[in-house]
């Protein structure tokens, strides 16, 4: 009985510590160039990062950065009196244009190297 209580306490402690292990936005921004160079992440026409090849922290990096981008797009849309999807589209176009050769972009729903 004591063993199961200890195990339950250990599992609870581990579950409570998971949010502390989450990557910060600064960490995600620092990890982004390597993840793009490794072909894990790419730019999409909708203004957000997409996971090309899962692995490492790719999904977490994309999640953190996409949330920051979403917040910025909302702010810009409100400030300029335009739809958020229009801001997203403009940002996606610019991000694809700025993507380095050899890194992934999504065109017509397909990942390809630029």
TIMI-2910 file (N, C-alpha, C, CB; in pm, 1 decimal, decimal comma, always signed):
<rs>
+----------+----------+----------+----------+----------+----------+----------+----------+----------+----------+----------+----------+------+
!      n_x !      n_y !      n_z !     ca_x !     ca_y !     ca_z !      c_x !      c_y !      c_z !     cb_x !     cb_y !     cb_z ! resn !
+----------+----------+----------+----------+----------+----------+----------+----------+----------+----------+----------+----------+------+
!    +83,0 !   -120,1 !     +0,0 !     +0,0 !     +0,0 !     +0,0 !    +87,0 !   +125,9 !     +0,0 !    -94,2 !     +0,2 !   +121,8 !  Unk !
!   +191,2 !   +126,6 !    +84,9 !   +279,2 !   +243,3 !    +90,4 !   +350,8 !   +265,9 !    -42,5 !   +381,6 !   +227,0 !   +202,5 !  Unk !
!   +385,9 !   +156,3 !   -108,3 !   +454,3 !   +166,1 !   -236,4 !   +365,5 !   +234,6 !   -340,2 !   +496,1 !    +27,0 !   -285,4 !  Unk !
!   +237,1 !   +197,2 !   -343,2 !   +146,9 !   +258,7 !   -440,9 !   +123,1 !   +405,4 !   -408,3 !    +13,4 !   +183,6 !   -445,5 !  Unk !
!   +121,5 !   +443,0 !   -281,8 !   +106,2 !   +583,7 !   -243,2 !   +229,8 !   +662,2 !   -285,9 !    +83,4 !   +597,1 !    -89,9 !  Unk !
!   +347,8 !   +603,0 !   -265,2 !   +471,4 !   +670,6 !   -306,3 !   +476,3 !   +687,1 !   -457,9 !   +594,7 !   +592,0 !   -257,6 !  Unk !
!   +436,6 !   +582,1 !   -530,4 !   +435,9 !   +589,5 !   -676,6 !   +336,2 !   +695,3 !   -724,5 !   +401,5 !   +451,7 !   -737,8 !  Unk !
!   +220,3 !   +699,6 !   -660,1 !   +120,5 !   +800,0 !   -695,7 !   +172,8 !   +939,8 !   -669,8 !     -8,5 !   +777,2 !   -618,0 !  Unk !
!   +240,9 !   +957,6 !   -558,9 !   +300,0 !  +1087,9 !   -527,1 !   +408,0 !  +1126,4 !   -627,1 !   +358,3 !  +1086,6 !   -386,3 !  Unk !
!   +488,7 !  +1029,2 !   -667,1 !   +593,0 !  +1053,9 !   -764,7 !   +532,9 !  +1092,4 !   -900,3 !   +682,2 !   +930,4 !   -779,0 !  Unk !
!   +430,3 !  +1019,6 !   -942,3 !   +364,8 !  +1051,3 !  -1069,6 !   +301,6 !  +1190,6 !  -1065,8 !   +257,6 !   +945,8 !  -1102,5 !  Unk !
!   +239,8 !  +1224,4 !   -954,3 !   +179,1 !  +1356,5 !   -940,6 !   +285,4 !  +1465,0 !   -948,6 !   +102,0 !  +1367,2 !   -808,2 !  Unk !
!   +397,7 !  +1443,8 !   -881,3 !   +506,3 !  +1541,7 !   -884,6 !   +561,1 !  +1558,2 !  -1025,9 !   +618,7 !  +1500,0 !   -789,3 !  Unk !
!   +575,1 !  +1448,4 !  -1098,8 !   +624,0 !  +1455,6 !  -1236,2 !   +526,4 !  +1530,1 !  -1326,0 !   +648,7 !  +1315,8 !  -1291,1 !  Unk !
!   +398,4 !  +1502,5 !  -1309,8 !   +297,6 !  +1568,5 !  -1391,6 !   +293,7 !  +1718,5 !  -1363,9 !   +160,4 !  +1506,7 !  -1366,5 !  Unk !
!   +312,0 !  +1756,6 !  -1240,9 !   +308,6 !  +1897,6 !  -1205,0 !   +432,7 !  +1970,3 !  -1255,7 !   +296,3 !  +1913,5 !  -1053,8 !  Unk !
!   +542,7 !  +1898,2 !  -1276,6 !   +665,2 !  +1963,0 !  -1321,7 !   +669,6 !  +1978,1 !  -1473,7 !   +785,9 !  +1884,3 !  -1274,3 !  Unk !
!   +581,5 !  +1913,2 !  -1547,8 !   +584,3 !  +1920,6 !  -1693,9 !   +574,3 !  +2062,7 !  -1747,8 !   +472,6 !  +1838,6 !  -1750,5 !  Unk !
!   +485,9 !  +2148,0 !  -1697,0 !   +482,7 !  +2283,3 !  -1750,9 !   +615,3 !  +2356,1 !  -1733,2 !   +372,4 !  +2362,0 !  -1685,1 !  Unk !
!   +689,1 !  +2325,7 !  -1629,2 !   +818,1 !  +2389,7 !  -1607,2 !   +918,9 !  +2347,8 !  -1713,2 !   +871,0 !  +2356,1 !  -1468,3 !  Unk !
!   +897,2 !  +2232,6 !  -1775,5 !   +987,8 !  +2184,5 !  -1877,9 !   +957,9 !  +2244,5 !  -2014,5 !   +981,3 !  +2034,8 !  -1885,4 !  Unk !
!   +846,2 !  +2312,8 !  -2028,2 !   +806,5 !  +2369,6 !  -2156,7 !   +908,8 !  +2472,7 !  -2203,2 !   +666,8 !  +2433,5 !  -2146,9 !  Unk !
!   +927,3 !  +2477,5 !  -2332,0 !  +1022,7 !  +2568,8 !  -2393,7 !   +967,1 !  +2711,0 !  -2390,7 !  +1054,1 !  +2525,3 !  -2539,0 !  Unk !
!  +1052,7 !  +2807,0 !  -2359,8 !  +1011,3 !  +2947,2 !  -2361,8 !  +1018,4 !  +2999,1 !  -2505,4 !  +1100,7 !  +3033,4 !  -2267,0 !  Unk !
!   +958,0 !  +3113,1 !  -2529,0 !   +961,1 !  +3173,4 !  -2661,3 !  +1105,1 !  +3206,0 !  -2700,5 !   +873,7 !  +3300,3 !  -2665,3 !  Unk !
!  +1184,2 !  +3257,8 !  -2606,9 !  +1323,9 !  +3290,0 !  -2637,3 !  +1401,8 !  +3165,1 !  -2676,7 !  +1390,7 !  +3357,5 !  -2517,1 !  Unk !
!  +1377,6 !  +3055,4 !  -2606,4 !  +1444,3 !  +2929,5 !  -2640,4 !  +1400,6 !  +2881,4 !  -2778,2 !  +1414,3 !  +2821,8 !  -2534,6 !  Unk !
!  +1271,7 !  +2896,1 !  -2807,3 !  +1220,0 !  +2855,6 !  -2938,5 !  +1281,2 !  +2940,0 !  -3048,9 !  +1066,9 !  +2866,9 !  -2942,5 !  Unk !
!  +1291,2 !  +3069,4 !  -3026,8 !  +1350,3 !  +3158,4 !  -3126,4 !  +1497,3 !  +3123,3 !  -3150,2 !  +1337,2 !  +3305,1 !  -3081,8 !  Unk !
!  +1567,1 !  +3088,4 !  -3044,5 !  +1708,1 !  +3049,8 !  -3058,3 !  +1723,7 !  +2918,2 !  -3132,9 !  +1773,6 !  +3039,0 !  -2921,1 !  Unk !
!  +1629,1 !  +2828,3 !  -3114,2 !  +1636,3 !  +2696,0 !  -3176,5 !  +1582,8 !  +2694,3 !  -3319,9 !  +1559,4 !  +2596,2 !  -3093,0 !  Unk !
!  +1509,9 !  +2797,5 !  -3358,9 !  +1445,7 !  +2799,6 !  -3490,3 !  +1543,2 !  +2786,4 !  -3608,1 !  +1368,1 !  +2926,6 !  -3504,9 !  Unk !
!  +1650,9 !  +2862,8 !  -3614,2 !  +1740,1 !  +2850,3 !  -3731,1 !  +1793,5 !  +2708,2 !  -3750,9 !  +1857,3 !  +2946,0 !  -3716,8 !  Unk !
!  +1831,2 !  +2641,8 !  -3644,2 !  +1883,5 !  +2505,2 !  -3655,3 !  +1773,6 !  +2408,5 !  -3699,3 !  +1943,9 !  +2459,3 !  -3520,7 !  Unk !
!  +1652,8 !  +2427,1 !  -3647,9 !  +1541,2 !  +2339,0 !  -3684,8 !  +1504,4 !  +2357,1 !  -3831,9 !  +1418,4 !  +2367,0 !  -3595,7 !  Unk !
!  +1510,7 !  +2481,1 !  -3881,1 !  +1482,4 !  +2504,6 !  -4023,1 !  +1594,3 !  +2446,4 !  -4109,6 !  +1465,8 !  +2656,2 !  -4051,3 !  Unk !
!  +1717,6 !  +2466,4 !  -4068,1 !  +1832,2 !  +2414,6 !  -4143,3 !  +1831,5 !  +2262,0 !  -4147,6 !  +1963,2 !  +2464,6 !  -4081,5 !  Unk !
!  +1781,3 !  +2199,6 !  -4041,4 !  +1775,0 !  +2053,1 !  -4034,1 !  +1654,1 !  +1997,6 !  -4109,9 !  +1769,8 !  +2007,9 !  -3887,7 !  Unk !
!  +1571,1 !  +2085,1 !  -4164,8 !  +1455,3 !  +2040,1 !  -4240,2 !  +1339,0 !  +1995,4 !  -4154,3 !  +1494,5 !  +1929,7 !  -4329,1 !  Unk !
!  +1337,0 !  +2037,3 !  -4028,1 !  +1227,1 !  +1999,6 !  -3938,9 !  +1109,5 !  +2094,8 !  -3950,0 !  +1275,3 !  +1994,8 !  -3795,5 !  Unk !
!  +1137,2 !  +2222,2 !  -3975,6 !  +1032,9 !  +2324,5 !  -3981,5 !  +1041,1 !  +2400,7 !  -4111,9 !  +1044,3 !  +2420,9 !  -3863,2 !  Unk !
!   +926,3 !  +2450,7 !  -4157,4 !   +922,2 !  +2531,2 !  -4277,5 !   +815,7 !  +2638,0 !  -4266,9 !   +897,8 !  +2444,3 !  -4398,7 !  Unk !
!   +824,3 !  +2732,9 !  -4358,6 !   +728,6 !  +2843,6 !  -4361,8 !   +609,9 !  +2807,4 !  -4449,9 !   +795,8 !  +2973,2 !  -4412,7 !  Unk !
!   +493,4 !  +2851,5 !  -4407,4 !   +368,8 !  +2824,5 !  -4479,4 !   +308,0 !  +2956,6 !  -4529,4 !   +267,5 !  +2748,5 !  -4387,7 !  Unk !
!   +227,8 !  +2951,1 !  -4634,1 !   +165,3 !  +3072,8 !  -4686,5 !    +69,4 !  +3139,6 !  -4588,9 !    +92,0 !  +3040,8 !  -4812,8 !  Unk !
!    +27,6 !  +3068,0 !  -4486,4 !    -66,1 !  +3125,8 !  -4389,0 !     +4,2 !  +3205,4 !  -4280,0 !   -148,9 !  +3016,2 !  -4325,6 !  Unk !
!   +136,5 !  +3221,9 !  -4291,5 !   +209,7 !  +3303,3 !  -4194,7 !   +259,4 !  +3228,6 !  -4073,4 !   +124,8 !  +3413,6 !  -4149,9 !  Unk !
!   +242,1 !  +3098,5 !  -4071,3 !   +282,6 !  +3018,7 !  -3956,1 !   +384,5 !  +2913,2 !  -3996,4 !   +161,0 !  +2952,4 !  -3891,3 !  Unk !
!   +461,1 !  +2869,7 !  -3897,3 !   +555,6 !  +2760,3 !  -3918,1 !   +479,8 !  +2629,3 !  -3923,8 !   +662,4 !  +2756,7 !  -3806,5 !  Unk !
!   +531,9 !  +2536,1 !  -3999,1 !   +475,9 !  +2401,9 !  -4003,4 !   +585,7 !  +2300,5 !  -3977,8 !   +407,3 !  +2374,9 !  -4138,6 !  Unk !
!   +547,5 !  +2187,1 !  -3923,9 !   +642,3 !  +2078,9 !  -3898,4 !   +654,0 !  +1996,5 !  -4025,8 !   +597,2 !  +1989,9 !  -3777,0 !  Unk !
!   +772,7 !  +1994,8 !  -4081,7 !   +800,6 !  +1920,5 !  -4204,6 !   +837,5 !  +1776,8 !  -4169,0 !   +914,8 !  +1988,3 !  -4286,2 !  Unk !
!   +934,0 !  +1763,7 !  -4079,3 !   +982,0 !  +1633,3 !  -4032,7 !   +983,9 !  +1635,0 !  -3881,0 !  +1124,0 !  +1600,1 !  -4090,3 !  Unk !
!   +891,5 !  +1566,1 !  -3816,5 !   +886,4 !  +1567,2 !  -3670,6 !  +1016,1 !  +1512,7 !  -3610,6 !   +766,7 !  +1485,2 !  -3621,1 !  Unk !
!  +1047,7 !  +1564,7 !  -3498,1 !  +1165,7 !  +1517,9 !  -3426,3 !  +1218,5 !  +1628,2 !  -3337,3 !  +1274,6 !  +1470,7 !  -3523,9 !  Unk !
!  +1292,4 !  +1587,9 !  -3238,0 !  +1347,9 !  +1686,7 !  -3146,1 !  +1238,1 !  +1771,3 !  -3086,1 !  +1449,4 !  +1775,2 !  -3216,9 !  Unk !
!  +1259,5 !  +1900,6 !  -3086,8 !  +1163,3 !  +1995,6 !  -3030,1 !  +1084,6 !  +2068,5 !  -3138,0 !  +1235,0 !  +2096,6 !  -2942,2 !  Unk !
!  +1080,0 !  +2013,9 !  -3258,5 !  +1018,2 !  +2084,7 !  -3371,7 !   +876,7 !  +2132,1 !  -3341,2 !  +1015,7 !  +1994,9 !  -3493,7 !  Unk !
!   +793,0 !  +2045,1 !  -3290,6 !   +653,3 !  +2082,1 !  -3263,9 !   +644,0 !  +2190,2 !  -3156,6 !   +572,7 !  +1958,8 !  -3220,7 !  Unk !
!   +728,0 !  +2179,9 !  -3055,9 !   +727,0 !  +2279,5 !  -2947,1 !   +776,2 !  +2415,1 !  -2997,7 !   +815,3 !  +2231,9 !  -2828,6 !  Unk !
!   +880,3 !  +2413,5 !  -3080,1 !   +931,9 !  +2538,0 !  -3137,8 !   +821,8 !  +2604,3 !  -3220,3 !  +1058,2 !  +2511,1 !  -3225,6 !  Unk !
!   +759,5 !  +2527,4 !  -3308,2 !   +652,9 !  +2581,2 !  -3392,9 !   +537,9 !  +2635,1 !  -3308,1 !   +601,3 !  +2473,2 !  -3489,3 !  Unk !
!   +499,3 !  +2563,8 !  -3206,4 !   +388,2 !  +2605,4 !  -3121,8 !   +417,0 !  +2739,9 !  -3053,6 !   +359,3 !  +2498,1 !  -3016,5 !  Unk !
!   +534,4 !  +2750,9 !  -2994,3 !   +570,9 !  +2875,5 !  -2923,9 !   +575,8 !  +2993,7 !  -3020,2 !   +707,6 !  +2859,8 !  -2853,5 !  Unk !
!   +642,4 !  +2974,5 !  -3133,0 !   +658,0 !  +3084,5 !  -3228,1 !   +525,5 !  +3117,1 !  -3295,8 !   +763,8 !  +3049,8 !  -3333,4 !  Unk !
!   +447,2 !  +3016,8 !  -3328,5 !   +317,5 !  +3042,4 !  -3391,1 !   +224,6 !  +3118,4 !  -3298,7 !   +252,7 !  +2912,2 !  -3433,2 !  Unk !
!   +229,1 !  +3089,1 !  -3170,1 !   +144,8 !  +3163,4 !  -3076,4 !   +186,4 !  +3310,3 !  -3071,5 !   +152,6 !  +3101,0 !  -2935,6 !  Unk !
!   +317,2 !  +3335,7 !  -3070,6 !   +365,8 !  +3473,8 !  -3071,1 !   +326,8 !  +3543,6 !  -3201,5 !   +519,2 !  +3477,4 !  -3052,1 !  Unk !
!   +339,7 !  +3472,4 !  -3313,6 !   +299,4 !  +3530,0 !  -3441,8 !   +150,1 !  +3560,3 !  -3442,3 !   +334,7 !  +3434,9 !  -3557,4 !  Unk !
!    +69,1 !  +3467,0 !  -3393,8 !    -76,8 !  +3487,1 !  -3390,4 !   -111,6 !  +3613,3 !  -3311,8 !   -147,5 !  +3364,1 !  -3327,8 !  Unk !
!    -47,2 !  +3629,9 !  -3196,8 !    -72,1 !  +3748,6 !  -3114,9 !    -34,5 !  +3875,8 !  -3190,3 !     +6,2 !  +3740,1 !  -2983,2 !  Unk !
!    +77,4 !  +3873,0 !  -3259,3 !   +122,0 !  +3989,8 !  -3335,6 !    +28,4 !  +4017,8 !  -3453,3 !   +265,5 !  +3968,7 !  -3386,3 !  Unk !
!    -15,4 !  +3913,6 !  -3521,4 !   -107,5 !  +3931,0 !  -3634,0 !   -239,4 !  +3992,1 !  -3586,5 !   -133,3 !  +3795,8 !  -3704,2 !  Unk !
!   -289,0 !  +3946,4 !  -3472,1 !   -412,9 !  +4002,4 !  -3416,2 !   -395,8 !  +4150,8 !  -3387,4 !   -453,7 !  +3927,7 !  -3287,3 !  Unk !
!   -282,5 !  +4184,5 !  -3326,6 !   -253,2 !  +4323,9 !  -3292,6 !   -246,4 !  +4410,0 !  -3418,5 !   -120,8 !  +4333,7 !  -3214,4 !  Unk !
!   -173,4 !  +4363,7 !  -3519,8 !   -159,4 !  +4439,6 !  -3644,0 !   -293,5 !  +4455,2 !  -3715,9 !    -58,3 !  +4371,3 !  -3736,3 !  Unk !
!   -372,3 !  +4350,0 !  -3717,0 !   -502,8 !  +4356,4 !  -3781,9 !   -591,2 !  +4460,9 !  -3713,9 !   -571,3 !  +4218,4 !  -3779,2 !  Unk !
!   -592,0 !  +4459,1 !  -3583,3 !   -674,4 !  +4554,5 !  -3508,4 !   -626,0 !  +4697,4 !  -3530,2 !   -672,7 !  +4520,6 !  -3358,5 !  Unk !
!   -494,1 !  +4718,3 !  -3523,4 !   -438,1 !  +4852,6 !  -3540,6 !   -465,3 !  +4908,9 !  -3679,3 !   -288,7 !  +4850,5 !  -3515,2 !  Unk !
!   -470,6 !  +4823,0 !  -3779,1 !   -485,9 !  +4868,4 !  -3917,7 !   -626,5 !  +4849,9 !  -3973,8 !   -388,9 !  +4795,8 !  -4005,0 !  Unk !
!   -716,8 !  +4797,2 !  -3892,2 !   -855,1 !  +4781,3 !  -3934,0 !   -872,9 !  +4685,1 !  -4050,5 !   -911,5 !  +4913,7 !  -3970,7 !  Unk !
!   -794,6 !  +4578,0 !  -4048,4 !   -805,1 !  +4477,0 !  -4153,7 !   -826,6 !  +4339,6 !  -4090,6 !   -678,0 !  +4476,8 !  -4243,3 !  Unk !
!   -859,9 !  +4243,0 !  -4173,4 !   -884,3 !  +4107,2 !  -4125,0 !   -750,7 !  +4039,9 !  -4087,3 !   -959,5 !  +4023,4 !  -4233,1 !  Unk !
!   -755,8 !  +3958,8 !  -3984,0 !   -636,3 !  +3887,5 !  -3941,1 !   -584,3 !  +3796,3 !  -4052,5 !   -665,7 !  +3805,7 !  -3814,5 !  Unk !
!   -672,5 !  +3733,4 !  -4126,9 !   -628,4 !  +3642,7 !  -4233,7 !   -549,6 !  +3717,5 !  -4340,6 !   -748,9 !  +3572,2 !  -4297,5 !  Unk !
!   -579,7 !  +3847,6 !  -4360,6 !   -503,5 !  +3927,5 !  -4456,7 !   -361,9 !  +3953,2 !  -4405,1 !   -575,0 !  +4061,1 !  -4484,7 !  Unk !
!   -349,8 !  +3979,6 !  -4276,7 !   -217,6 !  +3998,0 !  -4215,7 !   -139,1 !  +3867,3 !  -4224,6 !   -230,6 !  +4044,4 !  -4067,1 !  Unk !
!   -205,0 !  +3756,4 !  -4193,1 !   -139,8 !  +3625,5 !  -4199,1 !    -88,3 !  +3596,2 !  -4340,0 !   -237,1 !  +3515,2 !  -4154,6 !  Unk !
!   -169,8 !  +3626,4 !  -4438,6 !   -133,0 !  +3601,5 !  -4578,1 !    -12,5 !  +3686,3 !  -4619,9 !   -252,3 !  +3630,5 !  -4670,6 !  Unk !
!    -13,2 !  +3813,6 !  -4583,0 !   +100,0 !  +3901,2 !  -4615,3 !   +227,0 !  +3854,0 !  -4545,3 !    +68,7 !  +4046,7 !  -4575,5 !  Unk !
!   +213,1 !  +3815,4 !  -4418,8 !   +328,4 !  +3767,8 !  -4342,9 !   +381,3 !  +3637,3 !  -4401,3 !   +291,4 !  +3748,7 !  -4195,1 !  Unk !
!   +291,8 !  +3549,3 !  -4442,4 !   +333,7 !  +3422,9 !  -4502,4 !   +411,1 !  +3444,4 !  -4630,6 !   +213,7 !  +3335,0 !  -4529,3 !  Unk !
!   +363,1 !  +3535,6 !  -4713,2 !   +431,9 !  +3565,9 !  -4838,7 !   +572,7 !  +3617,7 !  -4811,5 !   +352,2 !  +3668,9 !  -4920,7 !  Unk !
!   +584,9 !  +3709,8 !  -4716,2 !   +716,4 !  +3765,6 !  -4682,8 !   +807,9 !  +3658,9 !  -4624,4 !   +701,8 !  +3881,9 !  -4583,9 !  Unk !
!   +754,0 !  +3573,8 !  -4537,7 !   +836,2 !  +3469,5 !  -4474,9 !   +888,8 !  +3372,1 !  -4579,4 !   +755,3 !  +3393,6 !  -4368,1 !  Unk !
!   +805,3 !  +3337,7 !  -4675,6 !   +848,3 !  +3247,1 !  -4782,2 !   +955,2 !  +3313,8 !  -4868,5 !   +727,8 !  +3204,3 !  -4869,2 !  Unk !
!   +936,1 !  +3441,7 !  -4898,9 !  +1035,9 !  +3513,9 !  -4977,9 !  +1170,5 !  +3519,5 !  -4906,3 !   +987,1 !  +3655,6 !  -5008,2 !  Unk !
!  +1167,2 !  +3533,7 !  -4774,3 !  +1290,0 !  +3547,5 !  -4695,2 !  +1353,8 !  +3413,5 !  -4657,8 !  +1260,5 !  +3625,1 !  -4569,4 !  Unk !
!  +1285,8 !  +3305,1 !  -4683,1 !  +1339,4 !  +3173,6 !  -4648,1 !  +1464,8 !  +3145,5 !  -4730,6 !  +1233,0 !  +3062,8 !  -4670,9 !  Unk !
!  +1566,5 !  +3097,9 !  -4663,0 !  +1694,4 !  +3068,7 !  -4727,7 !  +1681,0 !  +2951,2 !  -4823,8 !  +1802,3 !  +3039,1 !  -4622,8 !  Unk !
!  +1761,3 !  +2954,9 !  -4926,5 !  +1765,9 !  +2845,2 !  -5023,1 !  +1802,2 !  +2715,6 !  -4950,2 !  +1868,4 !  +2875,3 !  -5137,1 !  Unk !
!  +1733,7 !  +2608,1 !  -4986,4 !  +1759,0 !  +2478,6 !  -4923,3 !  +1670,2 !  +2449,0 !  -4804,4 !  +1900,2 !  +2471,2 !  -4880,4 !  Unk !
!  +1596,9 !  +2551,1 !  -4756,8 !  +1503,7 !  +2529,5 !  -4646,8 !  +1364,4 !  +2507,7 !  -4703,6 !  +1505,0 !  +2649,1 !  -4548,0 !  Unk !
!  +1275,3 !  +2455,0 !  -4618,7 !  +1142,2 !  +2416,0 !  -4665,1 !  +1040,6 !  +2529,5 !  -4661,5 !  +1091,7 !  +2302,3 !  -4582,3 !  Unk !
!   +958,6 !  +2529,4 !  -4766,2 !   +841,9 !  +2616,3 !  -4774,9 !   +725,4 !  +2530,2 !  -4823,0 !   +867,3 !  +2738,9 !  -4871,2 !  Unk !
!   +605,2 !  +2573,2 !  -4792,1 !   +487,9 !  +2501,1 !  -4840,3 !   +426,8 !  +2580,9 !  -4955,3 !   +383,6 !  +2478,4 !  -4725,4 !  Unk !
!   +411,4 !  +2513,2 !  -5067,0 !   +344,7 !  +2572,4 !  -5183,5 !   +239,2 !  +2476,1 !  -5233,3 !   +446,5 !  +2605,9 !  -5296,5 !  Unk !
!   +118,2 !  +2526,9 !  -5250,4 !     +5,6 !  +2445,0 !  -5296,0 !    -13,7 !  +2319,6 !  -5210,9 !    +26,0 !  +2405,3 !  -5441,0 !  Unk !
!     +7,2 !  +2335,4 !  -5080,6 !    -14,7 !  +2225,3 !  -4987,3 !    +94,5 !  +2120,6 !  -4983,1 !   -140,5 !  +2159,4 !  -5020,2 !  Unk !
!   +208,6 !  +2147,4 !  -5048,0 !   +316,7 !  +2051,2 !  -5055,1 !   +446,1 !  +2114,4 !  -5002,3 !   +335,1 !  +2000,9 !  -5200,0 !  Unk !
!   +516,5 !  +2042,5 !  -4914,5 !   +646,7 !  +2088,6 !  -4867,2 !   +750,6 !  +2068,8 !  -4976,3 !   +688,3 !  +2014,0 !  -4738,3 !  Unk !
!   +831,2 !  +2172,5 !  -4999,2 !   +940,5 !  +2160,7 !  -5095,5 !  +1056,1 !  +2250,7 !  -5050,4 !   +892,6 !  +2199,0 !  -5239,8 !  Unk !
!  +1175,0 !  +2212,3 !  -5093,2 !  +1290,7 !  +2295,0 !  -5063,4 !  +1292,3 !  +2414,3 !  -5157,0 !  +1421,5 !  +2214,1 !  -5075,4 !  Unk !
!  +1326,4 !  +2525,9 !  -5100,3 !  +1331,4 !  +2648,8 !  -5180,2 !  +1460,4 !  +2649,2 !  -5261,7 !  +1322,7 !  +2776,0 !  -5089,2 !  Unk !
+----------+----------+----------+----------+----------+----------+----------+----------+----------+----------+----------+----------+------+
</rs>
